[in-house]
Amino acid sequence: MDHTSTAAAPFPQAPSRPRPRSRGGSSQAGARTVRAALVLGVVVVLGMWWLTVPAGFSATPANALTSIGELAGMVGGFLVCAQVLLIARVPWFERAVGLDKLVSWHRSLGASVLFLIVVHVLFLVFGGELVDTNPPWTEFVSILQNYPDMLTALIGTIAFLVVGLSSARLIRTKLSYEVWYWLHVTTYVSIFLTFFHQLSGGAHFVAQPINRILWIALYLGTAAAVLTWRFILPTMDAWKGRMRVVAVVLESEGVNSVWLTGPRVEQLGVRAGNFLLFRFLSRGHLGSAHPYSVSAVPADGYLRITVGAIGDHSTRLPALKPGSLVFAEGPFGRFTADRASRARILLIAGGAGIGPIRALAEELVRRGAQPVVLYRARSARHLALLGELQAMPGVTVIPLVGRRSELGYDPLDVEPLRHLIPDAHDWEAFICGPEGMGERAESSLRALRMPKRFIHREELSMS
């Protein structure tokens, strides 16, 4: 495809319409509140440490190392609970921030937790080494032998490190989702194994009843949240709203749609742009639930997801048999039409991102908008759901077809987008597709002076 065929004439202005209230402000306020709660928690932990630290905690290098190691362990213990709470499906958190951002924050905290765990262990060993004049390995063995619950804590710590390393980009790409998922499930066991040594051997807990009560309350509260919102309620809801596979339809090369039905499918509250966590009770799918966005919101008892074959799980979807039982948790996500606050809406899709974009286009048309869809694909064979989009009244669809190496440029670079939408600063964009494509599109739109608050991307990556 040459440049002129990709960069069509600028689009006419959409008719004016009342501007709905944007929910961006409430989302930012919720995010600030959650961040403030995390900071407050760290401050409380610092206070617990400061009020119970010995007067001469920095009198010698050994005392200083030991005290810093204890502090690192306490802050790390709090952040582990915070990490778990962020993805515990607590309704207030999800409504205030969105599961996509919560998962992103969860990943970001992971590096901090690993660092604090390593500092905790090393500084306690080095501090003891200076006092006892033992070599590091001897001191490490001495700590294991002389402090209670240290062996279980060691096992839990090793498990933490394995989980953390499994999330490193280089290692993560070599693991299947199922292996990665079940490694992360062991985090709950790791927390249990490391908890008791904090109370039985921690200098700031052994003789400090208030600290003990606060710490036990933190961990019990975290456990209660996980049990309630990750297991008990989702299991009950999934059973009540169980669905079955109706059909699997090939939409384009590497992209399939799965049609589902169930007695309560229209009561799930699914909106265009939402995703759910689906667990198919079929061979090859039982091990874990996967997030898939809806490409057609529930209607007449049916719901549809459209999925690209990009992993082991999604590649096996075409083998699903009609009648297969499906459990779904959700809906989740804030990539929804009610975030739109401008008259002119640009939808940018790539790969399987066409699913939620197609659903959004339909919802926006229902609201009186005339969205423009830029559909990025490697070839015409990969343009799934194109006919459905083109059949929607008021929707302008521009396929941007071809590999960058073949075209000699990226259709989502600044200049091609400028030619397509010269007044991009007056538009609002929803972007869904591969991470690299999304970053490129967002960068180009920012260069065209589209304010960041009017650029919406689904940030979810469960891995």
N, C-alpha and C positions, 0 to 999 in steps of 0.2 A: 504494500500500500504506500503510495507516495504522500508527501506532506500535504498537498492540497486536498486529497480525499480525507485525510484525518482531521484537518483543521477546517471545519465548515464555517459558514458565515455566522456572525454573532447572532444570538438568539433574541427574539423580540421580548420586550419587557412583559412580564406577567401582569395581569390586572391587579389593581390594588385590592387589598382585603384587610379586615381588621387583624391586628397583630395580637396573638394570644400572649399571655404572660409567660415569660421564659422561666423554666425551673432551674436554670443554671445557677441563680443566686442561692436557692435553697440547697442545691448540691454542694456549692462551695462552702456554705455555712455549716452543713453537716460534716464535710471533710475537715474543716477547721476545728469543729467540736471534737471529732475523734482524735485528731492530732493533739489537741490540748489535753485530752484525757490520757493519752500515752505519755506526754511530757509530764503531766501531774503525777502519774504513776511512778515514773523514774525519780521525780523529786521526792516522793514519799519514801522510796527505797533508799535514796541517799540520806534522808533524814533518819531512817531506821539504823543505817550504818553509822552515821555521825554521832548519834546520841548514845550509842553503845560501844564505840571504838575506845580502846584503852587510851589513857592520857599520853602515854609514850609511844603511840603507834608509828611515829616517824623518827624515833630517837636513834635507831640504828638502821642500816640498810636491810637487815633481815626483817625487822619489824615493819619497815615500809613495804617491802615486797609482799610480806604475808598479808598486810592490811589491804593493799591494792588487789591482791588475788582474791581475798574475801569479798571485796566490793564488786569485782568483776563477776564473781559467781552469783551474787545477789541480783545485780542488774540483769545478768544473763537469764537467771531464773524467772524474773518478771517478764522479760521480753519473750521468752518461750511461751508463757501464758498469753501474752498479747498476740503473738503470732497465731496461736491456735484460735483465739477469740475472733480474730479478723476473718477467718474462714469457717467459723462455726455456724454460719447461716443465721446469726442473730438478726431478727427482722429489722430492728431499728438501725443497725449498722448497714444492712443492705439497702434500705430505703434512703438513708442519709447520704451514702457514698456511692453505692453500686458495687455489685460483686466483682466486676472487672477491676476496679481500682483497689478493692480490698485484697484481691489475689496479688496484684502488683505490689502492694505494700507488704504483704506477707512474704513475698520473695525477697524484697529489699531488706527486711529485717533479718532474713536468714544469715546473710554475711556477717551482720553485727553479732548475732547470737554465737556463730561459730568462733568469731574472733574472741569474744568474751570467755567462751569455754576454754579455749587454748590458753588465754592469759591467766584464767583462774587456776588451771592445773600447773602451768609452768612457774608462775610466781609463788605458789605454795611450795612447790618442790625446791625452787631456788632459795626461798626464804628459809625453809627447814635445813637446806644444805649448809647455809652460812652459820646457822646455830649449832648444828650437830657435826659440822665438818665432815660430812659424808659425801661421797660422789653422788651425782644426780640419780643414777639408777638405784643405788642403795637407799637413798632418801625416799624415792618413790615407793619402793617395796615396804619401807618402814611405815609410811603413811597408810598403805593398804592394810598392814597388820595391826596398827595401833589405833586406828579410828574406826568407829562402828559404821556398818553399812557401806563400806568403801568398795567392796567387790562388786556389789550390784550397781553402785554408782559408776564404776569403771566400765561395766558392760553397757550401761545406758549412755555413757559419754562416747564410747566407740560407735554405738548405733547412731548417735547424733551426727558424728563426723561422717559416717558413711552416707547418711541421708543428705547432708549438706554437699558432699562431693558429688553425689549423683545428680544434683541440680546444676552443676557447672556445665556451661554450654558444650564443651568438648565431649564430656562424658554423657550428657543428656542425649545428644544426637545419636549415640550408639546403643541406647536402651529403648526397648519398646515401652509404650505408655503403660502397659500392665505392670511390667517390672518396676518402672519408676513409681507407679501408684502404690503398689504394695510395699515398696521400701518406705514410702512416706507414711503409710499406715503404722509402721513400727515406731513412729515418733511418739504415739500415745504410750507405748510400752516403755520407751526411753524416759519419758517424763516421770512415769511411775517409778522406774528403777532409780532415778537420781533424786527423787523427792525426799526420801527418808533420811539420806545422809545429811541433808541440809538441816534437818531438825535435830538429829542425834549427834552430829559432829560440828555443826556450824557455830562458831564463836558468838555470833549475834542472835542465836536462837536458843541455845542450851539453857541459859539462865535468864532469858528475857521473855516472860509470858506474853506480854503485849505483842512483841514481834512474832512469836509463835502463832498467836491467835490470828493476826493479820495474814500471815503467810498461809496458814491452813485455809482461811477463808478465801484467799486468792485462788488456791489450787482447787478447792471444792467448788467454788463458783464457776471456774473454767470447766471443770469436769461436768458439772450440771448443765452448763450451756451446750457443751458438745453432745451429751447424751440426749438432751431435749430436742435441739434443733438440727443435729446432724443425723440422729438415728431414730429416736422414738417417733416424733411427729412426722418426719419425712416417710418413714415406713408405713405409718397409718394412712397418710395421705396418698402414698403411691398405691397402696392396696385398694383404697376406695376409688381412686381415679385410674385404675389399671386400664391399659389400652391393648389393642391387638393390631398387628400389621395387616393392612388390607392388600397392599401391592407395593412392589419396588419398580420404579420406572426409570429407564435410562434417558437422561435429559440431553447429554452431550458426552463427548469423549471424557471419561474420568469423573463424571458428575451424575449422581443418581438421586432421585426423590423417593422418599418413603412415605406412603400414605398410612395414617393411623386412625383408628376409631375407638371410641369408648363411651360408656354411658354418661360420663361426666366431663367429656372433653371440652364442652363449651362453658363449663363452670370453673375452669382453671384460671381464668382471668388473663389469658395470653393475649398480648398486644403485638402489633407489628414491630419487629426489631428485638423482641425478647428471645431468650434461649432457655432451654430446659436441659437438665441432666437426664439422659436416657440410659436405661439398663435393659437390654434385650435378653430375654430368657431363651437364648439359643446358643448353640455351640460356638465358641470363639468370642462370645460377648458377655458371658456371665461374670468375668473377673472384675470388671469396673464399669462405672457409669461415665458417659462422655457428654460434653456439652455440644448441642447442635441448635442453631437458630431456626426459627420457623420461617418457611417461605410462603405459607398461606395460613392465615390465622384460622382458628376453629370456625367452621360453618357447616350446618346440616349434619353435625355429628362427626366431621372429619377434620383432621389436622395434617399438615404436610411439612416435612423438613427436606432440604436439598443439601446434599453433602458431597464434597469433593474427596476423591480417593487419595488421601495424602498420608495415611498411616495404616497400621495393621487393622485397627478396628474399622475404620471407614472403608477400607478396601474389601472387607468381608461383608459389608451391608447388602450387596446384590444377592448374596446367598440366603438372605432371610426368607422364610417361608410364610405365606399368608396364614394368618391365625396365630403367629408367634406372639407370646405374651410380652408386654412392655410395661415397665415401671418408669414413671417420669417424676422428677423433682423440679419444682419451680412454679412459675416462671421467674427468671432473673434478668437483670440488665436494664440500663437506662438509655439504650440506643433507640429511642422511641420518638414518634412524631410530635408528641407534645413538647419536645425541646425546641421545636422550630418556632422562631419568633420573627422571621423576616418573610416578605412576600415571595421572594425568588429563592427556590431551593435547588441545589445541585446535589445529585446523588452519584457517587463514584464507586463502582464495583469492580472487583477482580476475582477470578477463580470462583470458589464456592461462596464468596461474599455476595454473589448475586442473589442468594436466597433471602437474607434479611432486607436487602435493597429492594427486591421485588415486592416484598410485603409492605415496606415503607412507602413505596410509590403508590400502591393501591390505597393505603390509608391517607396519604396526603391528597390524592385526588378526591377522596371522599370528603376531605375537609375544604375543598375548593381550591387547592393549589394546582399549579401546572409544572411539576418538577421536570428537570432535565437530568437524564441518566447518561453518564459517560461509562461505557462498559469496556473494560480493558481485558483482552484475551490474546493468547498466543496465536490462535488461528480461528477461522470461522467454525471449525469443528468443536471449539470449546465455548461457544456462545449458548450456554444453557438458558432456558426460559426467555429467550429473546422474543419469540412470537407472543408470549403473554404480555410482555412489557409493551411491545409495539401496538397491541390491541387495546391498551388502556387509553381512554379518551383524555386528552390534555397532557399526555406524557410524551416528551421528545427523547428519543433514544439515539445515541451516537456511539456505534461500535468503534473501538480503537483497537484494531486487529494487527497483530504482527509482533515478532520478537524485536527487541531493540537492535540486535545485531543485523537483522534483515532490513529494518527501517532506516538505520543510521541515526536514530534519535529516539528519545522516549516521549510518547504522546502526552505524558503527564508532567513533562518539564515546563518551565516557566513560559517560554515563548509559545509553544503549541497551545497551552491553556490560555495565554493572553489573547491569542487569535480567536479561540473559541468563546471566551468570556472576557471581553475587554474591561468590563466594569465589575470584576469579581469582588471588589471591596463592598459592593452592595448586596452580595449574595450570602447564603448560608449553606454549608456543605455537610453531608453525611458520607463518611468513607468506610468501606468494609471490603477487606481483601487481605492478601498476604502482607506481612509486616513491612517488607521493603517497599511494596507498592504504596501502602498507606503512608509511610514516612515521606516518600517522594511527593505524593499528591499534597500532603499537608504542608511540606516545605515550599512547594511551588505556590500554593494558595496564600501562604504567609508573605511570600515575596511579591505577590500581587495585591498586598495590603488588605487581605481578608482578615479581620480580627480573630484572634485565637478562640475567643468565646463563641464564635459562630462556626467553628470547625469541630465536628463530633466524630469520634472514632470509638469503636468497641475495642477496649484494651485487653479483653479477656484472653489469657493463655493459661489453661489449667496446668501446664507444665512449666 
